Amino acid sequence: MLFFVKVRVKHEGMSLDELWTLWEKEAKSALGAKQAGKVQALYKVVGQRRVLAIADVESHDELDRILMAGIPMANVVDVEEVLPIRAYEDFANDLKRRWK
């Protein structure tokens, strides 16, 4: 299942060194998840402490486990948006078949 995920990093109360050290751990983990296929796309929003991702997970339960405790920054991110998504090509094929 594909999900669009938008998170904001809550950095209040952290020094910049603490933030960058933790974010470096998160970056290593996120890039590893991308290499393993759990993340299809990953973007940092310019000028903001926000990250956008396309996650490829087995279920919404798996995504919840990952976001709640499975990432280094779990305790400092606010999940702003999670949307189930599908490949546009699959939608286009449904259109061609008219949903049959």
N, C-alpha and C positions, 0 to 999 in steps of 0.2 A: 504494500500500500504506500502510495506517495502522499506526503504532507508538506505543505509550505509552512515554515516555522519562522517567526520573527521574535527575536529576544532583545531586551535592553539590559545592559550591564549596570547593576547598582553599585557604584563605586564609592558612595558616601561612606566616610569613616575609614577609608583606606588611603594609605600613602600611594603616590605614583609608583614607587618601587614595588610595593605589595601588589598593586593592580597589574603592572606589567609582568611580574614574576608569575602570578596566577594565570594571566592571559596567555603567557608563553606555554604553560602546561596545557591549557585548553586548546591552543592552536595545534600542538603536537597531537593531542587526542583527536581533534576534529579532522585533521589531515589524515590520520590513521583510519578513522571511520570512513572517510571519503575513499581512501585506497581500498578498503574492505568492501565498499559498495553500499554501506549504510547511509551514506550521504552522497547524493548525486550532484549537488551544486552548493556552493558556500560563498557568501559575499559579506564583506564588511561595509556598512554604510559610511560614506565619506563624511568626515567631520562630526560623527556621532558615535556613541558607544552602543551601537546596535549591530546585530548580525542577522542575516537572512539565510535560510537553508532550505534545501529540498531534501527531505529525509525519505529513505526507502526502507520501511520497517514492516514486520509481519502483521502488526496490529496497532490500534490506538493504545492498548495496554503497554506494549513494548516502548512506544514513544514516550508515554508517561513515565515509565521506569527510567528511561534514559535521561529525560529532562529533570526529574525529581532527585535522582541520586547517581546517575551513571556518567556524569561529566564533571571535570574538575571545578567548573564554575557554577555548579548546581545551586549553591547557596547564595550566589550573588547575581543571578539573572532573573528578570521578570519576563515570563512568556507573554508577549503582547498579543500574538495572533497565531493560531494554528488552523489551517484549512486543508481538508482532504482534497487532493487534486488527482487528475488523470492526464495521461499523455494526450496531447491534442490530436495526434494521429489516430488514436483509438476512437476519439469522438468523431473525427472526420469519417472514419470507416462506418460508424453507426449511422451517420448522415446518409452515406451512399446506400446503405441497406435499408434506410428508413426505419431503423429500430427493430428490424426483424431478427 
